[in-house]
Amino acid sequence: MSKLSPATTHDPARAAVPLGPFAVVVSTLALLAVAACLRPPITSFGPVVSRVASETGLGAAELGLLGALPVIGFALVSPVVAPIARRFGDGRTVLVAIVVLVVGLGLRFLPSLASLWVGTALVGVGIAVGNVLLPALVKRGFPAHLALVTGLYTAVMGTFAALGSGLSVPIAEATGSWRLAIGCWIALAVVALVAWSARLRNDARSGAVAHRTRVAGAGRDAATDAMVERGARPPSVWASPTAWCVTAFMGLQSTGFYVTVTWLPSIEIASGVSERAAGWHLFLCQVVGIFAGLLVSTRLGRTTDQRAIAALAGVPLVVACIGLVFAPGAVVLWAVLIGITQGATLTIALALIGLRSASAADTARLSGMAQGVGYGLAALGPVVAGILHDVFGSWHPVLWFVVGATAVQSLAALGAGRPLTVGHERTEVRA
């Protein structure tokens, strides 16, 4: 029988000096402020893409690449975040990432194509660092409530993602500027910068950071420390079957998300839905996803085996895609079902990164792998979907493509949800 290794017992972050109530509040609010910045710069772009095209003269292919640039950045940057964080510390690395995000959003205001491209690329870099390190920070700061806190910060991400897509057109119409619609989120990033700086100052005063650095290499588990003392290398996440299952789950759920976010309005419009209604249905998906993510997070923390909940989370999306093929008139129902899967599977994917790793440092390494490879796969999803539509002249093959990807995602869940930790699979299996 497989058993979860005593990761929380050996995680040295648990041995750090306990923080007082004020410090816990500051730490939590700073974490949520960073989470709030990670999606609006992306979701605000799609609704105003026609305005961008008319002003800049960019073609569809160029606009597609511009829209995909942050996701490409996730894939390229994520694998190197953990080594950088080990060298400079999680807190400082996140601080620099927020600064990069602020600069990138600021460049989007400038009236030149070059600044738009460079700014969007920097936005992707800054968000990629936050994507990778937030699961590790949750693992270190809230090891006893990992799933719940993960659900909370993904709910914040989802809330501001929905606001980004929902407010983009109204802001552009009210101000006459699409640049303001996609760049106004710099204010939120500045708030996060102030909040995170306050957290770092508070940690420095409490001595928590210094203590964590002294204890077992700032986030390694006891087994890893023993290996280092023997001169051996710690287990590589890249050689772990469990890590690859977590990575596949992350990548495939992201593929389903980006395909539906990119093409669901077009699919609905082709079936006779108005453009405005299709936009609100996409907004509805994201709002439903917020509550689905919170609900599933309360269940994840109650069991060490997440196989069933992870495998079943894709069922609503499968039902919705089949429904859009055979009963496209029930678009509101299908939008709700899509939102359930999107919110639940994102929370599960991020929680699995922490649940399947023995320490905060391992969480950062697994997060870098899962998000680097996963977002690389996700970046291809909308492109493949577009090719399928162009080849067959119908959205039905795209919907069947999502069904197939979700089915494979459920198979990956059977490996990702097992009560094991990455790199220690053999030692944790007991008769």
N, C-alpha and C positions, 0 to 999 in steps of 0.2 A: 504493500500500500504506500502511495506517495504521501509524503508529509512536507508541509512548508517548513523550511529551515528557520531556526530562531533568529531571523534577520534583525528584528527589533531589539533582541537581547544583546546582540553583538554590535549593533550600530553605535559607534562612539558619539554620534550626535545626541543620543539619549543621555549620555553622561555629562553633557555640557551643563554649565551653571544655569539653573532654572531662571527663566525670565519672569519679572513681575507682571502684574495685570496691565500696567500702562505699556510696557515693552511689548507684550503680546498683541495689544490693540494696534500699536504703531506698526509692528511687523505684518499683521494681517491686512491692515488697510493699505500698506505699501504694496503688498503682493497683489491685492485686488486692483489697485491703481495701475500697476503694470499690465495685468491681464486685460483691463479695459482698453488698452492701447493696441492690442495685438490683431484686431480684425477690422475696425472702421476704415483705416487707410486702404484696405483691399476691397471691402464690400461697397464703398462709396463710389468706386470707379465705374462699375458696370452700368448703373442707371443713367449716367451722363455721357456714355461712350459716343453717342450720336453727336452730341455737342462738341466733344473733343475732335471728332472726325471733321465736322464742318469748319471748325476754326483752324485746325492744324493741317488739314489735307491728307492725313495719314489714311492708308488703305486698310481694308479689313484684316489682312495678314499682319500688318504692322501693329494695328490696334490689339489684335489677338496676342501678339508677342509682348506688347506693353502690359496688357492685363495679366499675362502669365509670368512676368518678370519676378514679382515677389515670390511666387511658388518655386520658380527655378532657383532663386536665391536661397530658399529654405533647403533645397536639395544639396546645393553646393556648400553652404556654410555649416549646416547642422553637424556633420561629422567632425569638424575641427573645434567645435565650441567646448567640449569637455576638456581637451588638453589645454586650451587657453584658460579655462576656469581653474584648472588645477594649478596653473602657473601663477595666476594673478588673484584668484579667489572668486567665488560665485558673486558676491556682492558687488565688487568693483567691476566685474565683467558685465553684469546687468546694468550698472550705472552708465558705462561707456556705450552699451547698446541703446539705452534710452537717448543719450546725446546724439548718436548716429541717426536714430529715428527722427528726432527734432530737426536735425539738419536736412534730412531727406524730405520731410514734409515742408520745410521752409523753401527748399529748391523748387518744389512744385508750384509755388506762387510766382516764380520768375517767368517773364514772357519769352521763353525760348524753348525750342524742342530739346536741345541738349540738356537743359536743367530738368526738364520733365523726365527724360530717360534716366539721368544720373540720380535724381531725387527718388524715383520709383525703385531703382536698384538699391539705394541706401535704405529705403523703407524695408525692403525684403531682408537685408542684412540685419537690421536692428530687430525686426520681429523674429527672425530665425533664432537669435540668441535667447530671446525670451521664451520662445516655444520649447527650446531644449532644457533650459535651466529651471523653469518654474516647477516641473515635476520633481527635480532634485531638491529644490528649496522646500517644497511641501513634504517630501520624504524626511528631510532633516528637521524641519521645524514642527511638523505635526504627524509624527510616526504612528501615533495611536488613533488618529482620525484621518488617515490618508485619503480614503475614498470620499469621505464627506467634504473635506476641504477641496479636493479635486473637483467634485461636483459643484461646489460654490464658485470656484474661480472660472470653471467652464461656463457656468450660468452667466457670470459677469461678461465673459467673452461673447457669449451668444447674444446677450442684451445689447451690447454696443455694436455687434455685427449687424443686428437688426436695425438699430438706429442709423448706422452708416448707410445702409441701403435705403431705408425709408425716408431719411431726411435729405438725401443727396439732391434729388430733383427739386424739392421745395426750396432748398437753399440756393440752388442755381437759378431758379425762376425769380426768387425774391431779390437776389443781388445782381443777376445778369452775368454771373461769373461761375463757370464750372471749376475754375482753379480754386476758388474759395470753397466750393462744395467738397473737393477732395483734399484740400489743404487745411481746412479749419480745425481738423483734429489735432493740429499742433498744440492747441490749448490744452487738450487732454494729456498729451505727451509731456508738456511742461509741468502739469500737476503731478504726474507720475514721477518726474525727475525730482521735484521738491520732496514728495513723499518718500522716495527711495533714499534720497540723501539724508532725510531725517532718520530713517531706519538704520543706515550705516553709522550715523553719529551716535544713535542710541545703543547700538551693538558695541561700538567702541568704548563707550562709557561704562557699560555693564561688564566689559571684559569677556563677553560670550564668544566673540570671534577668536580672540587670542587663545581662549581655553580650548575651543574646538580644534584649532590648529595644532595645539600641543597633544591632544588626545588621539592616538592612533592615526596620525596622518590626515586629520581633518576629513573624516568621512569614510575611511576604509573599514571593512568589517574585520573581526579577529582572524578569520581564516586568511584573508588577504595579507594582513600584517605578518602572520607566521611565514607566509611564502616569501615576502620581501626580505625578512630576516635571513631566510635560507638562501637568498640570492636568486630565487625563482621568480618568474613573471606571473602576475595574477592571471586568472582565467580570462581569455579573450571573449568578448561578447560576440564577435564575428564567427567564432567556432561553436556557438551554442545553438542547438536546435530550438530551444525555447525562445531565444532572442529572435531567431528568424521567423518563428510563428507570430511573435508580438509585432515584428516589423511588417509581416504580410498583412496582419489585421489592421495596423495603422494605415498602411498604404492603400488597401482596398476600401476601407471606410472613407478615406480622403478622396479616393477616385470617385466613389458614389456621390460624395458631397459636391465636388467641383463640377462633375458632369451635370448634376441637377441644378446647381446654382447658375451655371453658364447657359444651359439649354432649356430648362423647364419653361421659362416664359415663351421661348420660340415654339416649343412643343404645344403649349396651350393655345398660342395665337394661331397656329396651323389648324387647330381643331375648332376655331371660331371664337375664342375668348378675346376680349379687347386687350389692348396693350396695358392700359391702366389696371385692369382687373388681374392680369397675369403678374404684374409687379406686386400687387397686394397679396396675391397667393404666395409669392416667394417670401414676402415679409411674414406671412402667416406660418410658413414652414419654420422660419428661424425662431419665432415666438414660441411655437409648440416645442421646438427643440430645447429651449431653455428649461421648461418644466420637465420634459422627458429626462434631461441630463440630471436634474436635481433628484428626481424620483429614483432613477437607477443607482445613483451614488449611495442612497440610503440602504440599498440591497447589497451592493458590492462589499461593504465593510462587515457584513454579517456572516460571511463564509470565506473559507480559504480556497475554495474551488469555484472558479467563475466560468467554467466551460458552458454550462447551460444558458446562463443569462447572456453571455457574449454571443453564442451561436444563434439564439432566438431573436436577438436585437435586430437582425437584418430582415426578419419576416415582414414587418409592415412595409418596408421599401419594395420588396418583391411583389407584395399584393398590390401596391400602388402602381408599379410599372405595368403589371398585367392589366390592371384596371384602366390605365391610360390607353392601352391597346384596344380593349374590348368595350369599355364604357367611358369614353373620354368626357362625357357630359358631367360626371360626378367629380369635377376638378377640385372642389373644396375638400371633399373626403380624401382624395389622393394627396393633396397638399398636406393635410394633417398627418397622414400616415408617413409621408416622406419626412416630415419634421420630427416625428417620434424616433425614427431610425437615426436621423442625422444627430440629434441631441444625445441619444442614448449611446451610440457607438463612439462618438468623440470622447465622451466621459469615460467609457470603458477603456478605450485605447490609451488614454493618458493615465488612467488609474493602473492599468496593467504594467505600464513602465515602472511605476513605483512598487507595485505588489510583487513583481517578478524579479526584483533586484534586492540584494542583501544590505546595501548601504546607500547613502546619498551619492557617493562618488560613483558607485555602480549604476545608480539611476541616471546620472548625467551621461555616462558612457552609452547605456542602452538607449537613452533618449536621443542622443546624437545619431546612433545607427538607425533607430526606428523612424525618426523624422527625416533623416537625410535620404535614405532609400525610399521611405514611404512617400515623401513629397515629390521625389523624382518620378515615382510611379503615378502619383496623382496629377502631375503636370501633363502627362501623356493622355490622361483620360478624356478631357474635353477635345483634344486634337483628334484622337481616335473616333470619338463620337461625331465630330464634324466630317471626317472622312467617310464614315459609314452613311451619314445623311447624303453627302454629295454623290456617293456611288449608287445608292439604292433609291434616292429621291423620296425617302420617307423617314419619319422619326421612329418607326417601329423597330428597326434593327438596333437603334441606339438604346431603346428601352430594354430589349432582350440582352444587349451587351451589359447593361447595369444589373439585370437579373443574374447573369452568369458571374459577374464580378462579385456580387453579394453572396452567391452560393459558395464560391471559393473562400470568401471572407469567413463564412460560418465554419468551413473546414479548418481554416487557420485558427479559429477560436478554440477548437478542441485541443490544440497544442498550447496556445497562449494562455488559456485559462487553467491549466493544470497547477496544482499547489506545489510548485517548484520555484527555485530561484536560479537565475541565469548563471551559468558557469559551474554550478554545483549539482547538476542533474543526477550524476551517477552516485554521488555520496548521499543524496537525499532519498533515494529509493530504498525502502525497507520492505522486507517480506512481511 
